[in-house]
Amino acid sequence: MEGGYFSEWLGRYRYYLRMRNYSPRTIQSYEQVVRHFAYYVWLRRTQDPRKLVLYWEDLSRARLDTPVEVKPVVISDYLTFIGSMKTYKPKTTHRIISTLSSFYRFLYAQGEITANPMPSIERPKIKDQELRYLKHSQVIRLIDSIEDPRDRLIVRTIYATGVRVSELCAINIEDIDFEDETIRVRGKGGKFRIVFMDPDTLAELSKFIGNRIEGPLFTGQMGHHISPRSVQHIFKKYAPQGITPHKIRHSYASELYRRSKNLRVVQENLGHTSIKTTEIYLHTDLEERKRVYQEYFPLTDTNHRPQPAEREKEEVHEPQPEANEQSS
């Protein structure tokens, strides 16, 4: 079989993702997106275009033995086609485009294609992308309202460290350094980073751990690590509607940036590879916006704004002194 077919490169792409420590679930999702696109390309190149919808409803006939190199118009047509078959949310379309972008960047880096078709593909606008989050006082009230000690400590730990729910669930007791007030967490792609914790939360953790010296910090069934689903259930039980572990992580990022104005530190604490990802989490505090507006916008400058009496004085032009008077 000739090289350059989806049937050949899909397996290589899967291996590439695995070597970059992508989770099995992410790899499966990426592979499914690329596979469906490959089926579309094969059908488009080999079948009657008038029967494309019919074939698409039964992909058992579709194959992967078609070249991976495509023009941007093929990708645009594919997005239009799947959009006509099913209503996708903008975020879902974004995910599909991001996956195909990753695949074609990989192919281009391998020298398999002459041009990457993805840069010219426009992404749909996402309305209301700004995430809802809780202010510091609201998070504290949420934590104080939780009666169960373990559940309360789980929510507090997420807020104190900004960790992802998957990272929280994987924490072991031996990952905690009580002297340095840090926790070593394993993030996306298997990358480790150090997060910090305040003394009060550490004290609660120490009391919660008791005499244990190793093993999962928060346990679930059969003494194993607690599952992300269990943590999400805790939030459904206690938190306001729409507030998830991810939103508390968002609150952590927003509060830390609001007080420090150090975007780089927030990025590293969150474990983001790109600072653009971090910027999504940040908000300019309303009080800060008000202060800046009042301080710098000329119409609100009450301290230096001429009062009516002062304006009358300004309108009176007193005679200028002669040159000899100025020198005296």
N, C-alpha and C positions, 0 to 999 in steps of 0.2 A: 504493500500500500504506500502511496506517496506520503511524504512528510507534509506537515502543515495542516493537518485535519484536526477537527475538534476531538475526534476519538483518540488522537495521540496526545494532544496538549492538555486535555482536561485532567488526565492522570498526573501529568507533570505539574500542573497548577495545584492539584490537591497536595502533592508532595511538597511543593514550595510553601504552601500555607502551613503544613504540618511542621516544617523546619523552622518556621517563624513563630512556632508555639501558639498558633491559633487554637482555640478550643474545638473539640469535635463537633459541637453544635454549630459553631460559626462556619467551620469548613463545610458541613453538610448544607447550610443555607447558601453559601457562596456557590457551591457546586450545582445546586438545584437551579439557581438563577442562570448560570452559564449554560447548563444543559438545555433548559427551555429555550434560551436564545439560539443555541445551536440547532435545535429541532426546527425552529422557525426559519433559520437560514437554509437548512436542507430542504424544507418544504417549498420555500420560495424559489429555490433554484431547480427543483426537480418536478414539481407538481403543477397542475393547472391552477393558476392564481384564483380562478373563480371558485375553486373547491377548498381554498385555504382554511376557511372557517370549519368546514366539515372535517378535514383532516386534523385540525387543531383540537377538536373535541375528542379525538381518539389518537393519542400520541404514540400508541403501540406501533404504528406504521412508520413513525419518524426514525431517522438514523442520524449518526454523528459524523459519517464519513463525507464531510464537506470542508473546504478550506476555511481557515479561521480568519483570513484577511477579508475585511469588508470595508465599504465606504460609509461615511457618516450617515448618508441617506437611508441605508439599510437599518441602522440603529434607530433613527428617528421614526421610520415606518414601523418598526417593531413596537416601539413605545406607543405609537398611535393605535396599532392593531390590538395590543393587549388591553389598552384603555377602552377600546370599543367593545371588547368581550366582557370586561368586568370593570367596575368602578374602583379605582385605586386611590387611596389617600395620598396626598403629596409626599408624605414621609416614606411610604412604601415605594413610590416611584424613585425617590431619592436613593433608597437602599439598592434598588435594581441598577440604577445608573452608577452608583458607587462601586458595586460589585463588578460590573462590566468594565469600569475604569481600571480597577485593580487588575483584572484579567488581561486587559490590553496593554497596560503598563508592563506587566510581566512578559508578554509576548514581544513587545518592542525591545525590552532590555535583553531578551534572548536573541534578538536579531531575526525573529521569525516573520515579522511584518515590516513593511517599508515605511508605514506611517501609522500613528495612533489615531484612530477615528473619534476618540471620545472628547477631546478638548472643545470641539465645536458643538457638542450636545448641550442644550440649555436645560437647566433644572427648574422644576416648577417652584413657584414661590409658596412658602409655607406661612399661612396667616397665624397670628398669635403664637409665634415661636417662643416668645418669652415665657419661661417656665414659672408656674406659681410656686412660691416658697413661703416659709414662715420667717418672721423676724425673730431676733434673739429672745425677746420676752415671750413670744408665742411658743417657741420651742421649749423654753424652760417650763412654761405652764403645762405643755403637753407631757413632758417628762414627769413633773410633779403629780400629774393626775393618774399615773400608772401605778397601781397598787402592787402588782407582782414584781418582786425584786429583780428577777432575771430579765423580764421583759423591759422594765424601766432601764436597766443597765445596758441592754442592747441598743435601745434608742439613744441613750446618752453617749455610748461609745461611737456610734455613727456620727453624731453631731460633734463630738470632741475631736475626732480624727479626720472626718471627711472621707472615710473609706467607702468603697462600693460594697453592696450587700454580699457579693460573692467573696470579696476580700475579708469582710467581717466573719463570714461563716468558716473561713479556712484558718483563722487565727488559732495558734496553739499557745499554751501558757508559757512555753519556753521562748516564744517570740517577743515576750514583754520584758523590757529592761526597766525595772522600777527605779533604779538609781538615776539613769539618764532620762527617764520619763519618755521613753520611746517604744514604738512597736514596729517590728519588721513584718511587712505585709507583702504578699505576692500578688502583683497586679496583672493586667492584660499582657499577653505574650510571654507569661512566665517571668516578667521582670520584677525584681524585688526593690522596694524602696522603704525608707524610714518615715514614719509619721509620728507626730508628737501628741502628748496627752497631758491634760492639766492635773495637778496634784489631787484635787478632790475626786475626780473620776478614777484615778489610779488607786486611791484609798478604797473606793467602793469596789473596784476590781479585786484588790487584795483580800478584802473581806469576803467577797463572793467566791474566790478561788479556795480559800481556806488552806488546808494542808496539801492540796494537790501541787505537784511540781512539774507535771508535763501532761500532754494530751490536749484535746480540744478545749478552747476557752468556754465556748457555749456548746453544750451537747444536745443532741436530738435523740432519735430513736436508737436503741441498742448501744448507747454511749458514743455514737459517732458524732461528727460535726453536725451542727444544726443546719438544716437546709434553707436555701433562699426562700422557698415557698413558705416555710414556717415563719420566717421573719416578716414576709409580706402579710401573712395572716395576722401577726401582732399589730401591724399598722392598720389593717382593716378594722381591728377590734377597738383600738384606742384613738387613732388619729382622725382629724377632720377628713371629710370626703375629698379625695384627690391628692392627699398628702401621702407620699410613698417614701421608702428609704432613699430613693434617688433625690427626692425633693429636700430631704434633710441634708443630704450631701450638698445640694445646691445652696441651702441656707448657710452651711458652713463656709462655702466659697464666697458667698456674697458678704457675709459678716467679716471674714478675714480680710477681704479686699477693701471693704468700706473703711476699716480701721487702719489698715497698713498702706494702702495704695501701692502694694508691691505685687504686680501681676505675675512676675516670674516665680516668686515663692508660692503663690497660690497654685500655679501650674504644676510645680514640682510636688507639692503636697497632695494634689489630686491625682498625680500620676499620668498627666496628659502628655502625649508625645508632641502635639502641636498646640501652640499658644492660642490659635484661633478657636480651638475647642473650649479652652478656658474662658474666652471672652463671652461665650453664650451664657455662662453662669452668672455673669457680673451685672450688677445694677448700680447706677448712680443713685445714691440715697436721696430721698425726697427732700430731707432737711438740708442736705448739702447743695442740691440744686437751687433751693430757695435762697440759701445764704449767698451762693455765687451770683445769682440773679440780682439780689438786692445790693450786693457789693459792687458789681461791675456794670450793670446795665444803666445807662445814663438817666433814664426817666425815673429810676427808683433811688437815685443818689440824693437822699434827703439831707445829708450832712453838707453837701456842697451845692445844692440846688439854690439858686437866688430866690430869696423871699420877695414879696411884692414891694416892700420898702427899699430893698437892696436894688431891685430892678429899676426903680425910679431914680436912685442915685446914679446908676450906671448910665441912664439916659442923659444925665447932665454932663456936658463936656466942659470941664474947667479949662481955662487957658493954660497952655503949656509955657513953662518958664523959658526965658531967653537963654541963649547959649552962655552969656556971661554969668547968669544966675546959677546955671547948672554947675559951673566950675568953681563957684564960691563955696 
